[in-house]
Amino acid sequence: MRVAVTGANGMLGGEAVAQLAGRHEVLALGLGPGRPPEGEYRWLEADLGDGQAVERALLEFGAQAVLHAGAVTDVDGCEREPDVAWRVNAGGTQQVARACRALGARLVAVSTDYVFDGAAGPYGEDDVPNPRGVYARSKLAGEWAALSIAPDCAVARVAVVYSGRATARPTFATQVVEKLSRGEPVKAFVDQSTSTTLAASGAAMCLELLLESGYRGVLHVSDETVLDRADFARRVARRFGLQGEIVPVRTADVKLLAPRPLRGGLRVERAKGMLRNRPLGIEEALARFHVEWGRRVAA
Ligand SMILES: NC(=O)c1ccc[n+]([C@@H]2O[C@H](COP(=O)([O-])OP(=O)(O)OC[C@H]3O[C@@H](n4cnc5c(N)ncnc54)[C@H](OP(=O)(O)O)[C@@H]3O)[C@@H](O)[C@H]2O)c1
């Protein structure tokens, strides 16, 4: 099958490319200098923000299925550059959805728990979004574009993605490991509860949704456990056998450009009932993260 992945340099997209490579004809689309893990796929640079490049690439490839994981993901950066956020997160998703419609291709568009305001999470698929901030609003607009333009479409929401792969960008999880390893303290919010998503786990669920299920509509595919960031940091430290100080921080005491959902998180019962690749509990996810990290250090 001809499968295209946008955001292929990213954590989730890169993991998806790694899982697809050698099993399908894969087109990996990205923009920056990073690259997905090595494997059998075709690489193409195309800008989701330019109105046409990605649409054209998908049409030329003749994609039969598209995992759309490309997005501007820096939530504070989106406040600084709202035009870019809207062009990429909303406009880029429109491009992808138009191509899927023209090709009759299946689409899974990846989205975020940030579409909810965080007043009363964790949230199920049928809860009503109330996005706060440019990133959140532009992603919800992307969801609507995907679902309304592409007839065969699912939106897959994840939360706090992290990966131990060498090609993955730094995240809170990797900073916890690196800082504690150097004996430095780690600041962690105690009042933001959220789900987390090991990229490998989220990618596996997204690909199953894309290639094996005909499900249409929104599905939450983060890992299962909802916890605050300080608890997450403590569990990472314990899993890696690291001592050191986790310094509790409250959101109101830190100057952040974009609002953060405080009682966020995604309910994943629907995915658990539907998919072979189940959302992981936090300890299983961290065990896999630890293995990924070990390979990265050994390489
Ligand atoms: N990261 C999280 O914590 C998180 C949480 C909830 C939801 N999500 C969603 O999950 C999906 C995957 O994100 P991720 O976690 O894998 O984040 P990521 O590592 O930041 O990957 C996003 C990728 O999007 C690509 N991108 C950005 N602007 C682009 C443009 N103009 N044209 C083409 N590609 C562009 C980047 O490509 P280059 O590297 O090539 O520049 C980047 O590799 C996104 O839809 C995101 O909104 C992420």
Ligand as a Chemical Component Dictionary entry (heavy atoms), coordinates in Angstrom:
data_LIG
# 
_chem_comp.id                   LIG 
_chem_comp.type                 NON-POLYMER 
_chem_comp.pdbx_formal_charge   0 
_chem_comp.three_letter_code    LIG 
# 
loop_
_chem_comp_atom.comp_id 
_chem_comp_atom.atom_id 
_chem_comp_atom.alt_atom_id 
_chem_comp_atom.type_symbol 
_chem_comp_atom.charge 
_chem_comp_atom.model_Cartn_x 
_chem_comp_atom.model_Cartn_y 
_chem_comp_atom.model_Cartn_z 
_chem_comp_atom.pdbx_ordinal 
LIG N1  N1  N 0  4.497  16.886 21.175 1  
LIG C1  C1  C 0  3.456  16.812 21.979 2  
LIG O1  O1  O 0  3.604  16.818 23.211 3  
LIG C2  C2  C 0  2.066  16.714 21.402 4  
LIG C3  C3  C 0  0.967  16.734 22.281 5  
LIG C4  C4  C 0  -0.320 16.610 21.758 6  
LIG C5  C5  C 0  -0.497 16.496 20.394 7  
LIG N2  N2  N 1  0.577  16.503 19.569 8  
LIG C6  C6  C 0  0.349  16.378 18.130 9  
LIG O2  O2  O 0  0.989  15.203 17.681 10 
LIG C7  C7  C 0  1.392  15.368 16.316 11 
LIG C8  C8  C 0  2.827  14.946 16.168 12 
LIG O3  O3  O 0  3.661  15.849 16.871 13 
LIG P1  P1  P 0  5.029  15.374 17.548 14 
LIG O4  O4  O 0  4.735  15.130 18.952 15 
LIG O5  O5  O -1 5.635  14.301 16.742 16 
LIG O6  O6  O 0  5.845  16.727 17.485 17 
LIG P2  P2  P 0  7.165  17.124 16.737 18 
LIG O7  O7  O 0  8.261  16.192 17.103 19 
LIG O8  O8  O 0  7.332  18.581 16.996 20 
LIG O9  O9  O 0  6.833  16.889 15.201 21 
LIG C9  C9  C 0  6.086  17.776 14.423 22 
LIG C10 C10 C 0  6.717  17.812 13.043 23 
LIG O10 O10 O 0  5.934  18.729 12.233 24 
LIG C11 C11 C 0  6.778  19.244 11.274 25 
LIG N3  N3  N 0  6.436  20.566 10.772 26 
LIG C12 C12 C 0  6.303  21.715 11.483 27 
LIG N4  N4  N 0  6.060  22.737 10.646 28 
LIG C13 C13 C 0  6.048  22.219 9.380  29 
LIG C14 C14 C 0  5.857  22.761 8.085  30 
LIG N5  N5  N 0  5.628  24.062 7.905  31 
LIG N6  N6  N 0  5.922  21.932 7.017  32 
LIG C15 C15 C 0  6.176  20.609 7.172  33 
LIG N7  N7  N 0  6.366  20.023 8.365  34 
LIG C16 C16 C 0  6.312  20.822 9.458  35 
LIG C17 C17 C 0  8.161  19.370 11.911 36 
LIG O11 O11 O 0  8.997  19.039 10.839 37 
LIG P3  P3  P 0  10.544 19.354 10.668 38 
LIG O12 O12 O 0  11.188 18.746 11.873 39 
LIG O13 O13 O 0  10.849 18.651 9.405  40 
LIG O14 O14 O 0  10.721 20.843 10.611 41 
LIG C18 C18 C 0  8.147  18.358 13.043 42 
LIG O15 O15 O 0  9.086  17.328 12.832 43 
LIG C19 C19 C 0  1.085  16.818 15.963 44 
LIG O16 O16 O 0  -0.152 16.869 15.305 45 
LIG C20 C20 C 0  0.942  17.493 17.318 46 
LIG O17 O17 O 0  0.095  18.628 17.261 47 
LIG C21 C21 C 0  1.867  16.587 20.039 48 
# 
loop_
_chem_comp_bond.comp_id 
_chem_comp_bond.atom_id_1 
_chem_comp_bond.atom_id_2 
_chem_comp_bond.value_order 
_chem_comp_bond.pdbx_ordinal 
LIG N1  C1  SING 1  
LIG C1  O1  DOUB 2  
LIG C1  C2  SING 3  
LIG C2  C3  SING 4  
LIG C2  C21 DOUB 5  
LIG C3  C4  DOUB 6  
LIG C4  C5  SING 7  
LIG C5  N2  DOUB 8  
LIG N2  C6  SING 9  
LIG N2  C21 SING 10 
LIG C6  O2  SING 11 
LIG C6  C20 SING 12 
LIG O2  C7  SING 13 
LIG C7  C8  SING 14 
LIG C7  C19 SING 15 
LIG C8  O3  SING 16 
LIG O3  P1  SING 17 
LIG P1  O4  DOUB 18 
LIG P1  O5  SING 19 
LIG P1  O6  SING 20 
LIG O6  P2  SING 21 
LIG P2  O7  DOUB 22 
LIG P2  O8  SING 23 
LIG P2  O9  SING 24 
LIG O9  C9  SING 25 
LIG C9  C10 SING 26 
LIG C10 O10 SING 27 
LIG C10 C18 SING 28 
LIG O10 C11 SING 29 
LIG C11 N3  SING 30 
LIG C11 C17 SING 31 
LIG N3  C12 SING 32 
LIG N3  C16 SING 33 
LIG C12 N4  DOUB 34 
LIG N4  C13 SING 35 
LIG C13 C14 SING 36 
LIG C13 C16 DOUB 37 
LIG C14 N5  SING 38 
LIG C14 N6  DOUB 39 
LIG N6  C15 SING 40 
LIG C15 N7  DOUB 41 
LIG N7  C16 SING 42 
LIG C17 O11 SING 43 
LIG C17 C18 SING 44 
LIG O11 P3  SING 45 
LIG P3  O12 DOUB 46 
LIG P3  O13 SING 47 
LIG P3  O14 SING 48 
LIG C18 O15 SING 49 
LIG C19 O16 SING 50 
LIG C19 C20 SING 51 
LIG C20 O17 SING 52 
# 
